[in-house]
């Protein structure tokens, strides 16, 4: 399970990196606090939902969700520090001063994904018994 989630995470990381390399200047900018807050908020929620959906689709037991989330997010956590450090080379289409926004965006995305795996809804998953 963990290997599959690492591979999926790497594919998602690669696709997102290529997309940002092509059109990242339309997504990431430090033009205003409100733009950054909106980007971070939407991304936080989207990643929480993405991780939850991936765990549900894989039919993982809720206790396995945190490990799956770490596996899914590991490529971002390992590779994007280099994307941030060498931002002008990796993303020549974006202004170098956007490296900080990019780095913060990756952290907020990973935080959203981890929280999505940890927070439980009020309903119990199918097949689990309630104990008193």
N, C-alpha and C positions, 0 to 999 in steps of 0.2 A: 504494500500500500504506500509506504513512504517513498519508495523509488518512483512509483508512478506519479505521485504528487510533486516530487522534485523535477521530474521530466516535464510535467505540465507547467510547473512554475517557470522552468527555463524557457519553454516555448513562448509562454506569455511575456516573459521579460524580453526575449529577443524581438518578438512582434512589436511590443510597445516601444522598445528602443529604436527599431527601424522606423516606426511611425513618427516618433518624435524627431528623428533625424530628418525626415521629409517635411513634416508640418508642425513641428514643435513650437515654432514661433507664434502659432495661432492659439496654443494651449497655455504655455508658460510665459508669463511676463511679470515684472515687478511694477507694472503700471497701476499702482493704487492698492491700498490695503484691502479694500472691498473685493477686488478681483482675486487676490490671493486667498482671502478667507472663504470666498465662494468655491474656488477650486479645491481647497483643502476639505471643506465640509462635504461637498458632493463626492469627492474621492474617498473620504473616510467611510461614508455610508455605502458607497458602491462596493468597496473592498470587503466590508463586513458582510454584505449580501452575497458577493461572489464566493467567499469562503464558505458561508453557510450552504449555498446552493451546491457547491462542489462536494461538500461532505454529505449532503442529503442524497445527491445523485449517485455517489459512491456507496450509499447505504451503510455508512459508518455508524458505529455506536457512538453516542454523544461523548463518552469518555475518550474516544479516539480523535475527536475533532481538534483539540489543541495540537497534537502531534502532526496531524495532517496540515493544519494551518502553518506551522513552522516549516514543514517540508515544502509547501507551496510557495512560501515567501522567502525561503532561503536563497534562491538565486538573486533576488532583488537585494537582499541584505548583504550578500557577498560581492555582487558585481557593481551595483550602483555607487558605492563609495569611489570606485575607479572612474565611473562616468562623471561624478561630481568633481573629482580631483583633476581630471583631464577634459573638463566640460567643453572648452573651445574646439578641441580635436574631435571629440565624440559627437558634438552637436554644433557644427559650424554654422548652422542656420539660425542659431539663437545668440543673443548678446551674452558675453561672458559674465556680466553681472547678474544673470539669471541663475547662475549655479547654486546660489543659496536657496532660492525658491525651489529649484529642482530637488535639492537635498532634503529640504523640509517636506516637500511633497511626497518623496519616497518614504520618509519616516511616518508621516500621517497615514499613508496608504497601508503600510505594514501594521501600524497600530489599529487601524480599522479592521483589517483582516484578522488580527489576533483577538480583538474584542468580539468579533462576529463568531469566533469559535468558542469563546468562553461564556458569553451571556446566553442564558437559557430562557426560552419563552415560558409563558404560563401553562402551555399545554405540554404534556409529556409526549415523547416520541412514540411512534407506533411500536407495539410489541413490548413495551416496558411496563412492569408491574409497579404499582404504587405500594410502598411499605409504610407502616405507621410506627 
